[in-house]
Amino acid sequence: MVVLREEALVRCGVTASDRVLVALSGGADSVALLLEWRRLALAGRIASLGAAHLNHGIRGEEADRDEAFCRALCASLDVPFFSETVSVPQAAKQSGLSLEAAAREARYAFLYRTLKTNGYTLLSTAHHRDDQAETLLLHLLRGCGTDGLSGMPYRSGALIRPLLDVSRAEILSFLAERNQPFCTDSTNDADDALRNRIRHAALPLLESLRPNAAKALADTAALVQTDAAYLNAEADRLFASVSDRHALAALPDALRFRVLKRYLPYDSYDRNDLFALDALLSAQTGSQRTLKQGHVAWVSSDRLLIDAPDATDWCVPLPVGKPVSVPGGTVSATRADAATFPCGANEAYLNETAICGALTVRNPRPGDRFTPFGMRGSKLLSDCFTDRKVPRLFRSVPVVWDEIGVLWVAGYTIDERARVSGAGPVVHLEFRENTMQEVSNYVGQGIHGKGH
């Protein structure tokens, strides 16, 4: 009897040159997986094999027992063994995550680090058909679309799950046939986690109503995966090729919401985020919505844009003759006998006699007010940006001040009081960007008064 079959290897894209690292907990599923990978390694189906075990620091002596068991098993099989101990309860407390979520985060961080450090190409976990059925039910109860109903894929990057077609009963029979011992995790018997309640109550009930219910659920996940894979590939193509928000608004719902997911700069989102983005596609220019984690989505005349949460305010002195580092580049102020026009978008000349006191440079802030070059009366800097349809993403530019107020908005315009109107000493300001070429290109278009 075998549980790791050739068709599963094909689905997972395993080649003879792959070096496989097994996530080994010591439980029945991972022990069976390790034995099968060793069989394939001896047969030359893969290049090499290793096993990795994380002691979560949760179950005390029982956890130490599991680690010792895994170490001895790998020694008996002549399989390289990697282990690490962490305090998941402490990590959960510090991060605010549940114990289950913190354990998962710590486990995968360790596994991928071990994979990379030791030159393995694939990380194999022992998720099986019953796990797939549990996952589908878990997602369904939380509310999901086809991506959630797809369950776990056979392969995701370097992570493979070659036992998704194998039942838990088959795994136990495989081990019994070989008289192979394994460890039992006592926390799996508790019903404090929703997944455990699904495993202990919901699935047995479904099996009593319809034999092979777990297989039917796993088969459903496999079928939905095919549809979801096509829709996601199409959404990737549209995300890369369609930027006009009106064109996005015309897409069918199944594709439009998938494309909108790709606009979000974080993975953990709720449907309200997507509904907010969807509403913006047909909203008036300048409309905005605040999303999860403080991000702001808004629309220009033809594009949907998402800004990061406001950065921490910063302010640094700007001595004449000495460049200073600021977020995104450096700002310099130097004296000159006369101005040279035209100058670049990220340069400006100020009448030195108009400067009062020391110079500073800082980020734009709510309430900043000045008189843009060529205008009369003061105006909010934010209104100046809005009037000229400057995307919010491109507004975090350095602003140079003296003791009176704003002198220069880098890349855009100076204050009217610092206008160079004739001969006399001037101060040359320059902002040299070191990141975000797209921002540089956009700023190069300038707004009223650029180059002065």
C-alpha positions in Angstrom: 0.0 0.0 0.0 1.2 3.5 -0.9 -0.3 6.9 -0.1 2.0 9.1 -2.0 1.1 8.4 -5.6 2.6 9.4 -8.9 -0.4 11.4 -10.0 -0.1 13.5 -6.9 3.6 14.2 -7.7 2.6 15.3 -11.1 -0.1 17.6 -9.7 2.5 19.1 -7.3 5.1 19.5 -10.1 7.7 17.4 -8.4 10.8 16.6 -10.5 13.8 14.3 -10.0 16.0 17.3 -9.2 13.9 18.6 -6.3 15.1 18.6 -2.7 12.1 18.0 -0.4 11.8 19.2 3.2 9.0 17.5 5.1 7.1 19.4 7.8 7.3 16.7 10.5 5.2 17.0 13.6 5.4 13.4 14.7 1.7 12.8 14.1 0.3 10.0 11.9 0.0 12.1 8.8 3.5 13.6 8.7 5.1 10.3 9.7 3.4 8.5 6.8 4.4 11.4 4.5 8.1 11.1 5.6 8.1 7.3 5.0 6.7 7.8 1.5 9.2 10.5 0.6 12.0 8.3 1.8 10.8 5.6 -0.5 10.8 7.9 -3.4 14.2 9.4 -2.5 15.7 5.8 -2.4 14.1 5.2 -5.8 15.7 8.4 -7.3 12.3 10.1 -7.8 13.7 13.2 -5.9 17.2 14.4 -5.3 17.3 14.5 -1.5 15.1 14.6 1.6 15.1 16.4 5.0 12.6 16.9 7.8 11.9 19.9 10.0 10.1 20.0 13.4 9.1 23.0 15.4 8.6 22.7 19.2 5.9 25.3 19.9 6.6 25.4 23.7 2.9 24.8 24.4 2.5 21.2 25.6 5.5 20.9 27.9 6.8 17.4 28.3 4.5 16.1 25.5 6.1 18.6 23.1 9.5 17.5 24.1 8.5 13.9 23.6 7.3 14.6 20.1 10.6 16.3 19.2 12.6 13.4 20.6 10.5 11.0 18.6 11.0 12.9 15.4 14.7 13.2 15.9 15.0 9.4 16.5 12.8 8.5 13.6 14.9 10.6 11.2 18.1 9.1 12.6 16.7 5.6 11.9 15.8 6.6 8.4 19.1 8.5 7.8 17.2 11.7 7.0 18.6 15.1 8.0 16.7 16.6 10.9 16.2 20.3 11.7 14.4 21.5 14.8 13.8 24.7 16.7 12.0 25.7 19.9 9.9 28.8 20.3 7.4 30.1 22.9 4.2 30.5 20.9 2.2 31.6 24.0 4.6 34.5 24.4 4.5 35.3 20.7 0.7 35.3 20.8 0.7 37.7 23.7 3.0 40.1 22.0 1.3 40.0 18.6 -2.3 39.9 19.8 -2.9 36.7 17.7 -4.8 33.7 18.9 -2.7 30.8 20.1 -3.6 28.8 16.9 -2.7 31.7 14.6 0.5 32.5 16.3 1.5 28.8 16.2 0.8 28.7 12.5 2.8 31.9 11.8 5.8 30.6 13.8 5.7 27.2 12.2 5.8 28.5 8.6 8.4 31.1 9.4 10.6 28.3 10.7 9.9 25.9 7.9 10.6 28.5 5.1 13.7 29.7 6.8 15.0 26.1 7.1 14.1 25.5 3.4 16.0 28.5 2.2 19.0 28.1 4.6 19.6 24.5 3.6 18.9 24.6 -0.1 15.7 22.6 -0.3 13.4 23.4 -3.2 10.0 22.1 -1.9 8.3 22.2 1.4 5.9 19.2 1.8 3.1 19.2 4.4 0.8 16.3 5.2 -2.6 17.9 4.7 -5.0 15.2 3.5 -8.5 14.8 2.1 -10.2 15.2 5.5 -8.2 18.4 6.2 -9.4 19.7 2.8 -13.1 18.9 3.7 -12.6 20.7 7.1 -11.0 23.7 5.4 -13.9 24.0 2.9 -16.5 23.9 5.7 -14.5 26.4 7.8 -14.3 28.9 4.9 -18.0 28.3 4.1 -19.1 29.1 7.7 -17.0 32.3 7.7 -18.4 33.3 4.3 -16.4 33.1 1.2 -16.4 33.0 -2.6 -14.9 30.5 -5.0 -11.4 31.2 -3.7 -12.4 30.0 -0.3 -14.4 27.1 -1.7 -11.3 26.0 -3.5 -9.8 24.9 -0.2 -6.0 24.2 -0.2 -4.2 24.0 -3.6 -1.8 21.1 -4.3 0.9 23.6 -4.8 1.5 27.2 -3.8 5.0 28.4 -4.6 7.4 26.0 -2.9 4.7 24.6 -0.7 3.2 21.3 -1.8 0.4 19.1 -0.4 0.7 15.7 -2.1 -1.8 13.8 0.2 -4.9 15.9 -0.6 -6.4 12.8 -2.3 -5.7 10.5 0.6 -8.1 10.0 3.5 -7.1 9.9 7.2 -8.3 6.3 7.3 -5.9 5.3 4.5 -3.0 7.0 6.3 -3.8 5.0 9.5 -4.0 1.8 7.5 -0.7 2.5 5.9 1.0 3.0 9.2 -0.7 -0.1 10.8 0.5 -2.2 7.8 4.0 -1.2 8.7 3.6 -1.3 12.5 4.9 2.2 12.5 4.3 4.2 15.8 3.5 7.9 15.8 2.7 10.7 18.3 -0.7 11.9 19.4 -1.3 15.6 20.0 -3.6 16.0 23.0 -4.7 19.5 21.9 -6.4 17.9 18.9 -8.9 16.4 21.2 -10.0 19.8 22.6 -13.0 21.6 21.1 -11.9 25.1 21.8 -10.9 25.7 18.1 -13.6 25.8 15.4 -11.6 23.5 13.2 -11.6 20.8 15.9 -15.4 21.2 16.4 -15.9 20.7 12.7 -13.6 17.6 12.8 -15.3 16.1 15.9 -18.9 17.0 15.3 -19.8 18.5 11.9 -18.0 16.0 9.7 -19.1 12.8 11.5 -22.7 14.2 11.3 -22.3 14.8 7.6 -20.8 11.3 7.1 -23.9 9.8 8.9 -26.2 11.7 6.6 -24.2 10.8 3.4 -21.3 8.3 3.4 -18.1 9.7 1.9 -19.2 13.2 2.6 -15.5 14.3 3.2 -14.6 12.9 -0.2 -17.5 14.8 -1.8 -16.4 18.0 -0.2 -12.8 17.6 -1.2 -13.9 16.7 -4.8 -16.0 19.9 -4.8 -12.9 21.9 -3.8 -10.9 20.4 -6.6 -13.6 21.3 -9.2 -13.9 24.9 -7.9 -10.1 25.2 -7.9 -10.2 24.8 -11.7 -12.8 27.6 -12.1 -11.1 29.9 -9.6 -7.7 29.4 -11.3 -9.0 30.6 -14.6 -10.8 33.6 -13.1 -7.7 34.6 -11.1 -5.4 34.3 -14.1 -7.8 36.5 -16.1 -7.9 39.0 -13.1 -4.0 39.1 -13.1 -4.1 39.9 -16.8 -6.6 42.7 -16.4 -4.9 44.1 -13.4 -1.7 44.4 -15.4 -3.4 45.8 -18.6 -6.4 47.9 -17.5 -5.9 51.0 -15.4 -8.9 53.1 -16.4 -11.4 53.0 -13.6 -14.4 53.3 -15.9 -13.2 50.2 -17.9 -12.8 48.3 -14.6 -16.4 49.3 -13.6 -17.7 47.7 -16.7 -16.2 44.3 -16.0 -18.4 41.4 -14.8 -18.7 41.1 -11.0 -16.7 37.9 -10.9 -13.7 39.5 -12.5 -14.1 43.1 -11.2 -13.9 42.1 -7.5 -10.9 39.9 -8.2 -9.1 42.8 -9.9 -10.0 45.1 -6.9 -8.5 42.6 -4.5 -5.2 43.1 -6.3 -5.3 46.8 -5.6 -5.3 46.2 -1.8 -1.8 46.5 -0.3 -2.6 43.8 2.4 -4.0 40.2 2.4 -6.3 40.5 5.4 -9.3 42.4 4.2 -13.1 42.2 4.5 -15.8 42.6 1.9 -16.4 46.2 3.0 -13.0 47.1 1.6 -13.9 45.6 -1.8 -17.4 47.3 -1.8 -15.7 50.6 -1.0 -13.3 50.3 -3.9 -16.2 49.2 -6.2 -18.2 52.3 -5.3 -15.3 54.5 -6.1 -14.9 53.2 -9.6 -18.0 55.3 -10.6 -17.6 58.1 -8.1 -16.8 61.8 -8.7 -13.2 62.7 -9.2 -11.5 63.2 -5.8 -13.8 60.9 -3.9 -12.2 58.8 -1.3 -12.8 56.0 1.3 -10.8 55.0 4.3 -10.0 51.3 4.3 -8.7 48.8 6.8 -5.4 49.6 8.4 -5.7 53.3 7.7 -5.1 53.1 3.9 -7.0 55.7 1.8 -8.5 54.8 -1.6 -9.5 57.6 -3.9 -10.1 58.3 -7.6 -8.5 60.7 -10.0 -10.3 61.4 -13.3 -9.5 58.0 -14.7 -7.7 55.9 -12.0 -8.3 54.2 -8.7 -5.4 54.8 -6.3 -4.6 53.6 -2.8 -2.3 55.5 -0.4 -0.5 54.2 2.6 -1.5 55.4 6.0 0.0 58.8 6.9 3.6 58.5 7.8 5.0 59.8 11.0 5.7 63.5 10.9 9.3 64.5 10.4 11.2 67.8 10.4 15.0 68.4 10.1 17.1 71.6 9.9 18.3 72.6 6.5 21.7 74.3 6.8 22.9 76.3 3.7 25.7 74.4 2.0 25.0 71.0 3.5 22.6 68.5 1.9 20.3 66.7 4.4 18.6 63.3 4.0 14.8 63.1 4.0 12.4 60.4 3.2 12.8 59.7 -0.5 16.0 61.6 -1.2 18.1 64.6 -0.1 17.4 68.3 0.0 20.1 70.9 -0.4 20.2 74.7 -0.1 23.2 76.6 -1.6 23.9 80.3 -2.1 24.4 81.7 -5.6 25.0 85.1 -7.2 22.1 84.8 -9.6 19.3 82.4 -10.6 19.5 80.3 -13.7 16.2 79.8 -15.5 14.7 77.5 -16.6 15.5 75.0 -13.9 14.3 71.5 -13.2 11.0 70.6 -11.6 12.8 69.6 -8.4 14.7 72.9 -8.2 13.8 76.4 -7.1 15.5 79.8 -6.6 14.6 82.0 -3.7 15.3 85.7 -3.1 17.7 85.4 -0.1 16.6 88.7 1.3 13.1 87.3 1.7 14.2 84.4 3.9 13.7 85.0 7.6 15.8 83.0 10.0 17.0 79.4 9.7 15.6 77.0 7.1 13.9 73.7 8.0 12.4 70.9 5.8 9.5 68.7 6.7 6.6 66.8 5.4 3.3 68.5 4.4 0.8 68.7 7.2 -2.9 69.5 7.5 -3.4 73.3 7.7 -0.2 74.2 5.8 -1.0 77.5 4.1 1.0 79.8 1.8 0.7 82.1 -1.3 1.6 80.1 -4.4 3.9 81.8 -6.9 1.9 84.3 -9.1 -1.1 84.4 -6.8 -2.5 86.9 -4.3 -3.8 85.8 -0.9 -3.0 82.6 1.0 -4.2 79.1 0.1 -4.1 75.7 1.8 -1.4 73.5 0.4 -3.9 70.6 0.3 -6.3 72.7 -1.8 -3.5 73.6 -4.1 -2.9 69.9 -4.7 -6.6 69.1 -5.1 -7.2 71.9 -7.6 -4.4 70.6 -9.8 -5.6 66.9 -9.4 -2.3 65.8 -7.8 -2.8 62.2 -6.6 -2.6 61.9 -2.8 0.1 59.3 -3.3 2.4 62.0 -4.8 1.8 64.7 -2.1 4.4 63.6 0.5 7.1 65.9 -0.9 9.5 67.9 1.2 8.3 71.4 2.2 11.0 74.0 3.0 10.1 76.6 5.7 11.7 79.6 7.3 10.5 81.3 10.6 7.6 82.9 8.7 6.2 80.0 6.8 6.4 77.9 3.6 9.0 78.9 1.1 9.0 75.9 -1.3 6.9 72.8 -2.0 9.5 70.5 -3.6 8.8 69.7 -7.2 6.0 72.2 -7.4 6.1 75.9 -6.5 7.5 78.6 -4.2 5.8 81.1 -2.0 5.2 84.4 -3.8 7.2 86.4 -1.2 10.4 84.6 -2.2 10.1 85.4 -5.9 13.3 86.3 -7.6 12.6 89.6 -9.3 16.0 91.1 -10.2 19.7 91.0 -9.4 20.9 90.0 -6.0 21.9 87.0 -4.0 19.7 83.9 -4.2 19.4 80.5 -2.5 19.2 77.5 -4.8 17.0 74.7 -3.4 17.2 71.1 -4.9 15.4 67.9 -4.1 17.3 64.8 -5.3 15.0 61.7 -5.3 16.5 58.3 -4.7 13.3 56.2 -5.0 10.0 55.9 -6.9 10.8 56.7 -10.5 7.1 56.9 -11.2 6.7 59.7 -8.6 9.7 61.5 -10.2 8.1 61.3 -13.7 4.8 62.6 -12.4 6.3 65.4 -10.4 8.3 66.4 -13.6 4.9 67.6 -15.0 4.8 70.2 -12.2 2.1 72.6 -11.2 1.7 76.4 -11.4 5.0 78.1 -10.8 7.4 75.2 -11.3 10.9 76.2 -11.9 10.9 79.3 -9.8 
